[in-house]
Amino acid sequence: MIESSSPEKPESPPAESARVSVVIFKFTETDPIAVAFQKLLDNLQGPPVTLAVGTGNLTSLPVGFRFTDHLMTGKGATTFDHQFIMSCTCPHGTAECQNSSKCPCKIKAGNFTTSNPEILKEGRSNALAIIECHRRCKCDIDCFGRVVQRGRKIPLEIFWAGTKGWGLRCPEKLPRGILVDKYFGEVIGPREASRRAKINDKNGASYLFTLDKFDVPRGKYHAIDGERFGGVARFINHSCSPNLTAYAVVSDRRDWKVYDVAFFTNKIINAGEELTYDYVERVVGGVDEDAEGWECLCGSEGCKGHIF
């Protein structure tokens, strides 16, 4: 679901960057800033999201941030009439939506849909979109084709990741093919995305996720901005050797210019290991070879030295 918003502020994916000097100090759960931010996290739906106490730059926490569990329509974003999308009439039960010869959503999705989570566990390429049932379908939330819509099922922790700033991790061991969360924020049009990207380049930090998965002319991409509105996925840092993969998820908006973005684990992740994804990936195993610009701080063995 996309909600209207009226922000006016500030093309590249999101970043949690720390390219300037910051003051690092020890803090406890009773620190006023930590308390205020944890209250925001306590309002999130699903398993708990906590702020790890210890050391970090508390003043960089976005205490004025508005957490949301859906996309919000911002400047220049296209609207879409939900009455003109295909839907299925599979009755309540989930078996019908598994049947590729009967369910219209399954037929449209082909072999790549969350009605078969095993595909994600196999590491299927994210070059193809995940197509799910939606609000006009007759099936319920337990449908096999609504895995992403059921939301995050794992606890998460925001922690200080050193030179990278704040990062995200899970206190539990995660298998491959698990949904971590969706990237929420403010959907903006191409012109506004370009304007904000220029501002972000000057500031050295960006939370723009460019929606360039499908065949849209370069420079005409919409973007999701997670700077002031969004979810905990805004804290996921970049890595040249990521353990998460971003998938385009299409459900009740099938115009291909605006879609949901969901992060799935692409390998077994140990408890407490930082969650990361490649900011410049286009498909699994692929990167933009022309990318250059910001210094990469991931520290992985396969680090390319730069982002964008």
C-alpha positions as CSV (number, residue, x, y, z in Angstrom):
1,M,0.0,0.0,0.0
2,I,1.2,3.5,-0.8
3,E,0.2,6.4,1.4
4,S,0.4,10.1,0.4
5,S,2.9,12.3,2.1
6,S,3.9,15.9,1.7
7,P,7.6,16.0,2.4
8,E,9.9,18.5,0.6
9,K,13.5,17.6,1.2
10,P,16.0,15.7,0.0
11,E,20.0,8.3,-8.0
12,S,21.7,5.9,-6.0
13,P,20.8,3.2,-3.4
14,P,20.7,3.8,0.3
15,A,23.8,4.2,2.4
16,E,24.8,4.5,6.1
17,S,28.0,6.4,5.6
18,A,30.5,7.8,8.0
19,R,32.9,9.8,6.0
20,V,33.4,12.7,8.4
21,S,34.7,12.8,11.9
22,V,32.2,11.7,14.6
23,V,32.2,11.5,18.3
24,I,32.1,8.0,19.6
25,F,31.3,7.3,23.2
26,K,29.9,4.6,25.5
27,F,26.2,4.7,26.3
28,T,23.6,2.6,28.2
29,E,19.9,1.9,27.7
30,T,19.1,4.8,30.0
31,D,20.7,7.5,27.8
32,P,17.9,9.9,26.8
33,I,18.7,9.6,23.1
34,A,18.8,5.8,23.3
35,V,15.5,5.7,25.2
36,A,13.8,8.0,22.7
37,F,15.0,5.9,19.7
38,Q,14.0,2.6,21.4
39,K,10.5,3.9,21.9
40,L,10.3,4.4,18.1
41,L,11.5,0.8,17.6
42,D,9.0,-0.6,20.1
43,N,6.2,0.6,17.9
44,L,7.2,-1.5,14.9
45,Q,5.1,-4.5,14.0
46,G,6.6,-8.0,14.2
47,P,9.4,-9.4,16.3
48,P,11.4,-6.9,18.4
49,V,13.9,-4.5,16.9
50,T,16.4,-3.2,19.5
51,L,19.2,-0.7,19.7
52,A,22.4,-2.4,20.9
53,V,23.9,-0.5,23.8
54,G,27.7,0.0,24.1
55,T,29.6,2.4,21.9
56,G,28.5,4.6,19.0
57,N,27.6,8.1,17.8
58,L,24.2,8.5,19.4
59,T,23.7,12.0,17.9
60,S,23.6,10.4,14.5
61,L,20.5,8.3,15.3
62,P,17.5,9.6,13.4
63,V,15.3,10.3,16.5
64,G,13.0,12.4,14.3
65,F,12.6,9.6,11.8
66,R,9.1,8.4,11.0
67,F,8.9,4.6,10.9
68,T,6.4,3.3,8.4
69,D,5.4,-0.2,7.2
70,H,4.5,0.8,3.6
71,L,5.5,3.1,0.8
72,M,4.5,6.7,0.8
73,T,3.8,8.8,-2.3
74,G,6.2,11.7,-2.6
75,K,7.0,14.4,-5.2
76,G,6.7,13.3,-8.8
77,A,5.6,9.8,-8.1
78,T,3.1,8.2,-10.4
79,T,-0.2,6.9,-9.2
80,F,-1.8,3.7,-10.2
81,D,-5.4,2.6,-10.5
82,H,-5.7,-0.7,-8.6
83,Q,-9.0,-1.6,-10.4
84,F,-7.1,-2.4,-13.6
85,I,-4.8,-5.2,-12.3
86,M,-5.2,-8.9,-12.7
87,S,-6.4,-10.8,-9.6
88,C,-7.2,-14.4,-8.7
89,T,-10.5,-15.8,-7.3
90,C,-8.9,-18.7,-5.5
91,P,-11.2,-19.3,-2.5
92,H,-9.5,-18.7,0.9
93,G,-7.6,-22.0,0.8
94,T,-4.0,-21.8,-0.3
95,A,-3.9,-24.9,-2.5
96,E,-5.6,-23.2,-5.5
97,C,-2.9,-20.5,-5.6
98,Q,-0.2,-23.2,-5.9
99,N,-1.8,-24.5,-9.1
100,S,0.0,-22.8,-12.0
101,S,-2.8,-24.0,-14.4
102,K,-5.6,-22.4,-12.4
103,C,-4.4,-19.4,-10.5
104,P,-4.0,-16.2,-12.7
105,C,-1.4,-14.8,-10.4
106,K,0.6,-18.0,-10.6
107,I,0.3,-18.1,-14.4
108,K,1.6,-14.5,-14.6
109,A,4.4,-15.2,-12.2
110,G,5.5,-18.3,-14.0
111,N,8.1,-20.3,-12.0
112,F,9.3,-17.3,-9.9
113,T,6.9,-16.5,-7.1
114,T,6.9,-16.6,-3.3
115,S,4.3,-19.4,-3.6
116,N,7.4,-21.6,-3.7
117,P,9.9,-20.4,-1.1
118,E,12.2,-23.2,-2.1
119,I,13.1,-21.2,-5.2
120,L,14.6,-18.4,-3.0
121,K,16.5,-21.0,-0.9
122,E,18.1,-22.2,-4.2
123,G,19.4,-18.7,-4.8
124,R,17.3,-17.9,-7.9
125,S,18.5,-14.8,-9.7
126,N,16.9,-11.5,-8.7
127,A,16.7,-10.5,-12.4
128,L,13.1,-11.7,-12.2
129,A,10.5,-10.2,-10.0
130,I,8.6,-11.9,-7.3
131,I,4.9,-11.6,-8.2
132,E,2.4,-12.0,-5.3
133,C,-1.3,-12.1,-4.9
134,H,-2.8,-8.8,-3.7
135,R,-5.7,-6.9,-2.2
136,R,-8.1,-7.7,-5.0
137,C,-7.4,-11.4,-4.9
138,K,-9.9,-13.7,-3.0
139,C,-7.2,-15.6,-1.2
140,D,-6.2,-14.7,2.4
141,I,-2.9,-13.6,3.9
142,D,-1.9,-17.3,4.4
143,C,-1.8,-17.8,0.7
144,F,1.5,-19.3,-0.7
145,G,1.7,-16.3,-2.9
146,R,1.9,-13.7,0.0
147,V,5.2,-14.5,1.7
148,V,6.6,-11.0,1.5
149,Q,3.3,-9.4,2.5
150,R,3.3,-11.4,5.7
151,G,6.3,-9.3,6.7
152,R,9.4,-9.7,8.8
153,K,9.5,-12.8,11.1
154,I,12.9,-12.4,12.7
155,P,14.2,-10.1,15.4
156,L,16.7,-7.4,14.4
157,E,19.3,-5.2,16.2
158,I,20.7,-1.8,15.2
159,F,24.3,-1.6,16.3
160,W,27.4,0.7,15.8
161,A,29.3,-0.8,12.8
162,G,32.5,1.4,13.2
163,T,33.5,3.5,10.2
164,K,30.3,2.4,8.4
165,G,28.1,4.1,11.0
166,W,25.0,2.3,12.3
167,G,24.3,-1.2,10.9
168,L,21.8,-4.0,11.2
169,R,22.2,-7.6,12.4
170,C,20.0,-10.5,13.7
171,P,20.7,-12.1,17.1
172,E,19.6,-15.5,15.6
173,K,21.3,-17.7,13.0
174,L,19.5,-17.3,9.7
175,P,19.2,-20.0,6.9
176,R,19.3,-19.1,3.3
177,G,16.2,-17.7,1.6
178,I,14.7,-16.0,4.6
179,L,12.9,-12.6,4.3
180,V,14.7,-10.0,6.4
181,D,12.5,-7.0,5.6
182,K,11.2,-4.7,2.9
183,Y,12.7,-1.3,2.0
184,F,10.1,1.3,3.0
185,G,10.2,5.0,2.4
186,E,8.9,7.8,0.2
187,V,8.5,7.1,-3.5
188,I,9.6,10.0,-5.6
189,G,9.7,10.6,-9.4
190,P,12.8,10.7,-11.6
191,R,13.3,14.5,-11.5
192,E,13.0,14.7,-7.7
193,A,15.2,11.6,-7.4
194,S,17.9,13.3,-9.5
195,R,17.7,16.5,-7.4
196,R,18.0,14.7,-4.1
197,A,20.9,12.5,-5.4
198,K,22.9,15.6,-6.1
199,I,22.3,16.9,-2.6
200,N,23.2,13.5,-1.2
201,D,26.5,13.4,-3.2
202,K,27.5,16.7,-1.5
203,N,26.5,15.4,2.0
204,G,28.2,12.0,1.6
205,A,25.2,9.9,2.6
206,S,22.1,8.7,0.7
207,Y,19.1,6.5,1.5
208,L,17.8,6.5,-2.1
209,F,17.0,3.1,-3.6
210,T,16.7,3.5,-7.3
211,L,13.9,1.4,-8.9
212,D,15.7,0.4,-12.0
213,K,15.0,-3.3,-12.1
214,F,12.8,-3.2,-15.2
215,D,13.1,-1.8,-18.8
216,V,12.7,1.9,-18.1
217,P,14.8,4.5,-19.9
218,R,17.9,5.5,-18.0
219,G,17.3,8.6,-16.0
220,K,13.6,8.0,-15.8
221,Y,13.7,5.8,-12.7
222,H,11.6,6.4,-9.7
223,A,13.3,5.9,-6.3
224,I,12.4,5.1,-2.7
225,D,13.9,7.6,-0.3
226,G,14.3,6.2,3.2
227,E,15.9,9.3,4.7
228,R,13.0,10.6,6.8
229,F,10.4,7.9,6.3
230,G,10.9,4.2,6.2
231,G,11.8,1.0,8.1
232,V,14.8,-0.6,9.7
233,A,16.2,-1.7,6.3
234,R,17.6,1.8,6.0
235,F,20.3,0.7,8.4
236,I,21.6,-2.1,6.1
237,N,25.1,-1.2,5.0
238,H,26.7,-1.9,1.7
239,S,29.1,-4.8,1.1
240,C,30.9,-6.0,-2.0
241,S,30.4,-9.5,-0.6
242,P,26.8,-9.2,0.7
243,N,24.8,-11.8,2.6
244,L,21.4,-10.4,1.4
245,T,19.9,-10.0,-2.0
246,A,17.3,-7.4,-3.0
247,Y,14.3,-8.6,-5.0
248,A,11.7,-6.6,-6.8
249,V,8.3,-7.6,-5.5
250,V,5.2,-6.9,-7.6
251,S,1.7,-7.2,-6.1
252,D,-1.0,-4.5,-6.3
253,R,1.1,-2.1,-8.4
254,R,1.9,-3.7,-11.7
255,D,3.1,-0.7,-13.7
256,W,6.8,-1.7,-13.3
257,K,7.9,1.8,-12.5
258,V,7.1,1.4,-8.7
259,Y,7.4,-1.8,-6.8
260,D,8.3,-3.1,-3.4
261,V,11.9,-4.2,-2.6
262,A,12.5,-7.1,-0.3
263,F,15.7,-8.4,1.2
264,F,16.3,-12.2,1.4
265,T,19.3,-14.0,2.9
266,N,21.5,-15.5,0.1
267,K,23.6,-17.7,2.5
268,I,23.6,-19.0,6.0
269,I,24.2,-16.0,8.3
270,N,25.6,-16.5,11.8
271,A,23.9,-14.9,14.8
272,G,25.2,-11.3,15.3
273,E,26.7,-11.1,11.8
274,E,26.1,-7.8,10.1
275,L,23.4,-7.9,7.4
276,T,24.6,-6.3,4.1
277,Y,23.7,-6.0,0.4
278,D,25.4,-4.7,-2.7
279,Y,24.2,-1.2,-3.4
280,V,25.1,-1.4,-7.0
281,E,23.9,-4.9,-7.9
282,R,21.5,-5.3,-10.8
283,V,21.2,-9.1,-10.7
284,V,22.7,-11.8,-8.4
285,G,26.4,-11.8,-9.0
286,G,26.3,-8.7,-11.2
287,V,27.5,-5.1,-10.5
288,D,27.6,-1.9,-12.5
289,E,31.1,-2.0,-13.9
290,D,31.1,1.8,-14.4
291,A,30.4,2.4,-10.8
292,E,32.8,4.8,-9.1
293,G,32.6,7.6,-6.6
294,W,32.2,7.1,-2.9
295,E,34.9,5.2,-1.0
296,C,33.7,1.7,0.0
297,L,34.1,0.9,3.7
298,C,32.8,-2.7,3.7
299,G,36.2,-4.3,4.4
300,S,35.4,-7.6,2.7
301,E,38.0,-9.6,0.8
302,G,36.3,-8.8,-2.5
303,C,36.0,-5.1,-1.8
304,K,36.0,-3.1,-5.0
305,G,37.2,0.1,-3.3
306,H,34.3,2.3,-4.2
307,I,30.5,2.6,-4.3
308,F,28.5,4.1,-7.2
